[in-house]
Amino acid sequence: MANSKELTEQVMELYKKQYIFRIYNEEIKALEEQREEALKVEKYDEAAVELHNMYNSYIKAGFTEEQAWKLTEIVFANSTKKGIF
């Protein structure tokens, strides 16, 4: 049978592990929240880059800036419309 000193040390060790575990859970939760915020911010980045590339391609093809913008606007508007089917 273990003596009280050994048992006390075991209890203290368990308390330390429990404390560390709680800290890790809090850190994980905080990181998950930060990740969710980052995803919200970055959500449209890829689409914006593609639209910008499309605009630049129209310019390179010889369209004026105004024409390129209007074409990009039309393509974007048509891509967001729901079809008949």
Backbone as a chain_set.jsonl record, in Angstrom:
{"seq": "MANSKELTEQVMELYKKQYIFRIYNEEIKALEEQREEALKVEKYDEAAVELHNMYNSYIKAGFTEEQAWKLTEIVFANSTKKGIF", "coords": {"N": [[0.857, -1.181, 0.0], [0.525, 2.201, -0.84], [2.098, 5.051, 0.632], [0.953, 8.092, 2.282], [2.42, 10.282, 1.368], [3.356, 9.511, -1.196], [0.917, 9.122, -2.441], [-0.091, 11.725, -2.308], [1.731, 13.016, -3.974], [1.097, 11.751, -6.382], [-1.529, 12.624, -6.73], [-1.07, 15.382, -6.975], [0.41, 15.388, -9.339], [-1.521, 14.505, -11.138], [-3.294, 16.673, -10.958], [-1.665, 18.64, -12.099], [-1.445, 17.643, -14.718], [-4.107, 17.772, -15.459], [-4.492, 20.549, -15.41], [-2.691, 21.373, -17.415], [-3.848, 20.068, -19.585], [-6.287, 21.44, -19.713], [-5.361, 23.987, -20.392], [-4.278, 23.445, -22.928], [-6.645, 22.772, -24.29], [-7.945, 25.248, -24.209], [-6.161, 26.756, -25.743], [-6.367, 25.426, -28.194], [-9.041, 25.942, -28.794], [-8.93, 28.752, -29.049], [-7.208, 28.974, -31.254], [-8.767, 27.695, -33.203], [-10.876, 29.519, -33.383], [-9.488, 31.751, -34.374], [-8.717, 30.693, -36.826], [-11.205, 30.347, -38.087], [-11.982, 33.038, -38.35], [-9.948, 33.915, -40.083], [-10.564, 32.384, -42.32], [-13.012, 33.524, -43.014], [-12.163, 36.075, -43.773], [-10.454, 35.499, -45.916], [-12.072, 34.332, -47.735], [-13.051, 35.302, -50.248], [-10.794, 35.921, -51.66], [-9.468, 34.379, -53.702], [-11.353, 34.401, -55.793], [-11.432, 37.134, -56.3], [-8.854, 37.597, -57.255], [-8.956, 36.091, -59.607], [-10.927, 37.516, -61.041], [-9.568, 39.935, -61.369], [-7.439, 39.073, -62.932], [-8.873, 38.334, -65.219], [-9.839, 40.821, -66.05], [-7.362, 42.085, -66.612], [-6.571, 40.478, -68.747], [-8.43, 41.145, -70.715], [-7.624, 43.785, -71.163], [-5.037, 43.327, -72.171], [-5.801, 42.082, -74.496], [-6.622, 44.145, -76.004], [-8.817, 45.715, -75.401], [-10.327, 48.706, -74.13], [-9.841, 50.23, -70.863], [-12.317, 50.825, -69.756], [-14.032, 49.236, -71.334], [-13.002, 46.727, -70.721], [-13.572, 46.597, -67.979], [-16.377, 46.65, -68.064], [-16.924, 44.295, -69.489], [-15.878, 42.404, -67.702], [-17.57, 42.866, -65.568], [-20.016, 42.051, -66.701], [-19.539, 39.311, -67.201], [-19.141, 38.429, -64.572], [-21.651, 39.059, -63.424], [-23.33, 37.391, -64.94], [-22.362, 34.924, -64.181], [-23.202, 34.667, -61.609], [-25.901, 34.478, -61.704], [-28.818, 32.502, -61.369], [-29.627, 29.67, -63.23], [-32.144, 28.6, -65.587], [-32.682, 25.954, -65.259]], "CA": [[0.0, 0.0, 0.0], [1.302, 3.436, -0.944], [1.927, 5.94, 1.782], [0.252, 9.343, 1.983], [3.293, 11.175, 0.6], [3.31, 9.051, -2.579], [-0.431, 9.406, -2.949], [-0.174, 13.173, -2.488], [2.493, 13.332, -5.188], [0.311, 11.284, -7.528], [-2.664, 13.547, -6.878], [-0.538, 16.652, -7.491], [0.772, 15.154, -10.734], [-2.782, 14.486, -11.89], [-3.773, 18.057, -11.035], [-0.824, 19.334, -13.091], [-1.858, 17.164, -16.046], [-5.437, 18.327, -15.717], [-4.294, 21.969, -15.69], [-2.066, 21.464, -18.737], [-4.87, 19.657, -20.543], [-7.242, 22.545, -19.837], [-4.684, 25.055, -21.14], [-4.229, 23.017, -24.329], [-7.99, 22.9, -24.84], [-8.207, 26.672, -24.406], [-5.336, 27.189, -26.873], [-6.973, 24.853, -29.398], [-10.264, 26.7, -29.058], [-8.534, 30.078, -29.531], [-6.691, 28.813, -32.615], [-9.904, 27.402, -34.078], [-11.592, 30.781, -33.598], [-8.654, 32.559, -35.269], [-8.795, 30.07, -38.146], [-12.519, 30.686, -38.638], [-11.917, 34.444, -38.756], [-9.077, 33.987, -41.259], [-11.323, 31.837, -43.446], [-14.003, 34.534, -43.415], [-11.452, 37.164, -44.438], [-9.846, 35.02, -47.154], [-13.105, 33.638, -48.488], [-13.234, 35.787, -51.611], [-9.506, 36.317, -52.231], [-9.194, 33.678, -54.958], [-12.277, 34.915, -56.806], [-11.014, 38.498, -56.63], [-7.648, 37.487, -58.094], [-9.402, 35.63, -60.927], [-11.583, 38.646, -61.714], [-8.527, 40.883, -61.742], [-6.733, 38.47, -64.068], [-9.758, 38.43, -66.375], [-9.795, 42.23, -66.449], [-6.056, 42.314, -67.244], [-6.555, 39.776, -70.031], [-9.176, 41.981, -71.667], [-6.749, 44.922, -71.492], [-3.986, 42.81, -73.057], [-6.426, 41.73, -75.776], [-6.848, 45.372, -76.768], [-9.977, 46.478, -74.954], [-10.028, 49.837, -73.253], [-10.094, 49.917, -69.459], [-13.765, 50.869, -69.537], [-14.612, 48.044, -71.95], [-12.562, 45.572, -69.936], [-14.339, 46.584, -66.742], [-17.762, 46.289, -68.375], [-16.933, 42.868, -69.82], [-15.679, 41.676, -66.443], [-18.818, 43.034, -64.819], [-21.033, 41.215, -67.348], [-19.205, 37.904, -66.935], [-19.408, 38.179, -63.15], [-23.098, 39.092, -63.208], [-23.905, 36.19, -65.537], [-21.923, 33.727, -63.447], [-23.885, 34.598, -60.317], [-27.331, 34.28, -61.938], [-29.281, 31.113, -61.37], [-30.155, 29.285, -64.53], [-33.546, 28.153, -65.692], [-32.776, 24.56, -64.825]], "C": [[0.893, 1.231, 0.0], [1.058, 4.312, 0.278], [1.331, 7.27, 1.33], [1.109, 10.297, 1.152], [3.273, 10.794, -0.883], [1.963, 9.362, -3.21], [-0.619, 10.898, -3.199], [0.557, 13.593, -3.755], [1.732, 12.908, -6.436], [-0.874, 12.207, -7.799], [-2.19, 14.863, -7.479], [-0.17, 16.514, -8.969], [-0.473, 15.131, -11.615], [-3.372, 15.885, -12.025], [-2.983, 18.858, -12.073], [-1.233, 18.943, -14.501], [-3.212, 17.734, -16.431], [-5.335, 19.799, -16.095], [-3.707, 22.162, -17.085], [-3.068, 21.109, -19.824], [-5.879, 20.774, -20.784], [-6.641, 23.691, -20.646], [-4.631, 24.703, -22.621], [-5.595, 23.149, -24.988], [-8.33, 24.363, -25.114], [-7.408, 27.206, -25.599], [-5.915, 26.675, -28.184], [-8.217, 25.64, -29.772], [-9.93, 28.083, -29.631], [-8.012, 29.995, -30.964], [-7.803, 28.504, -33.604], [-10.698, 28.67, -34.378], [-10.814, 31.686, -34.552], [-8.721, 32.015, -36.691], [-10.116, 30.414, -38.823], [-12.554, 32.133, -39.127], [-11.078, 34.606, -40.019], [-9.804, 33.454, -42.487], [-12.371, 32.827, -43.941], [-13.345, 35.645, -44.22], [-10.956, 36.735, -45.816], [-10.841, 34.403, -48.131], [-13.174, 34.049, -49.96], [-11.922, 36.163, -52.306], [-9.244, 35.679, -53.59], [-10.082, 34.193, -56.088], [-11.877, 36.322, -57.246], [-9.783, 38.482, -57.537], [-8.043, 37.051, -59.502], [-10.103, 36.749, -61.708], [-10.558, 39.672, -62.191], [-7.737, 40.365, -62.945], [-7.566, 38.545, -65.344], [-9.74, 39.859, -66.937], [-8.481, 42.53, -67.194], [-5.965, 41.637, -68.603], [-7.317, 40.561, -71.092], [-8.337, 43.183, -72.1], [-5.67, 44.469, -72.47], [-4.532, 42.467, -74.44], [-6.779, 42.969, -76.592], [-8.081, 46.166, -76.385], [-9.523, 47.669, -74.12], [-10.311, 49.426, -71.814], [-11.596, 49.882, -69.161], [-14.442, 49.627, -70.117], [-14.253, 46.782, -71.15], [-13.354, 45.468, -68.639], [-15.766, 46.126, -66.995], [-17.876, 44.806, -68.714], [-16.776, 42.01, -68.556], [-16.953, 41.715, -65.612], [-19.913, 42.119, -65.375], [-20.782, 39.735, -67.054], [-19.515, 37.552, -65.48], [-20.911, 38.113, -62.885], [-23.757, 37.829, -63.769], [-23.519, 34.918, -64.772], [-22.641, 33.589, -62.108], [-25.397, 34.421, -60.461], [-27.641, 32.801, -61.874], [-29.908, 30.828, -62.721], [-31.611, 28.862, -64.458], [-33.69, 26.759, -65.102], [-32.237, 24.452, -63.466]], "O": [[1.88, 1.304, 0.732], [-0.022, 4.314, 0.868], [1.221, 7.534, 0.133], [0.583, 11.039, 0.323], [3.18, 11.674, -1.739], [1.879, 9.804, -4.356], [-1.235, 11.291, -4.189], [0.065, 14.424, -4.519], [1.724, 13.626, -7.436], [-1.18, 12.527, -8.947], [-2.827, 15.401, -8.385], [-0.416, 17.427, -9.758], [-0.469, 15.681, -12.717], [-3.891, 16.243, -13.083], [-3.55, 19.648, -12.827], [-1.355, 19.798, -15.378], [-3.437, 18.127, -17.576], [-6.024, 20.249, -17.011], [-4.169, 23.011, -17.846], [-3.131, 21.77, -20.861], [-6.277, 21.024, -21.921], [-7.316, 24.294, -21.481], [-4.901, 25.548, -23.475], [-5.687, 23.595, -26.132], [-8.936, 24.679, -26.138], [-7.917, 28.014, -26.376], [-5.95, 27.404, -29.176], [-8.421, 25.968, -30.941], [-10.567, 28.533, -30.583], [-8.335, 30.845, -31.794], [-7.784, 29.002, -34.73], [-11.144, 28.869, -35.508], [-11.4, 32.314, -35.433], [-8.774, 32.784, -37.652], [-10.137, 30.74, -40.01], [-13.094, 32.417, -40.196], [-11.455, 35.35, -40.925], [-9.673, 34.012, -43.577], [-12.592, 32.955, -45.145], [-13.891, 36.103, -45.223], [-11.025, 37.507, -46.772], [-10.469, 34.001, -49.233], [-13.343, 33.19, -50.826], [-11.944, 36.672, -53.427], [-8.842, 36.365, -54.529], [-9.614, 34.397, -57.209], [-11.973, 36.66, -58.426], [-9.691, 39.27, -58.479], [-7.524, 37.583, -60.484], [-9.882, 36.899, -62.91], [-10.675, 40.209, -63.292], [-7.409, 41.122, -63.858], [-7.031, 38.79, -66.425], [-9.638, 40.062, -68.147], [-8.486, 43.145, -68.26], [-5.342, 42.174, -69.519], [-6.887, 40.629, -72.243], [-8.342, 43.555, -73.274], [-5.412, 45.135, -73.472], [-3.814, 42.551, -75.436], [-7.19, 42.854, -77.747], [-8.36, 47.198, -76.995], [-8.468, 47.636, -73.486], [-10.944, 48.399, -71.569], [-12.078, 49.028, -68.417], [-15.314, 49.035, -69.481], [-15.085, 45.9, -70.937], [-13.761, 44.376, -68.244], [-16.309, 45.315, -66.244], [-18.813, 44.137, -68.279], [-17.472, 41.01, -68.385], [-17.357, 40.711, -65.026], [-20.647, 41.488, -64.615], [-21.704, 38.999, -66.701], [-20.085, 36.498, -65.199], [-21.383, 37.208, -62.197], [-24.647, 37.262, -63.134], [-24.284, 33.954, -64.734], [-22.679, 32.498, -61.538], [-26.099, 34.236, -59.467], [-26.835, 31.959, -62.272], [-30.63, 31.657, -63.275], [-32.208, 28.787, -63.384], [-34.719, 26.433, -64.51], [-32.215, 23.361, -62.895]]}, "num_chains": 1, "name": "protein.A"}
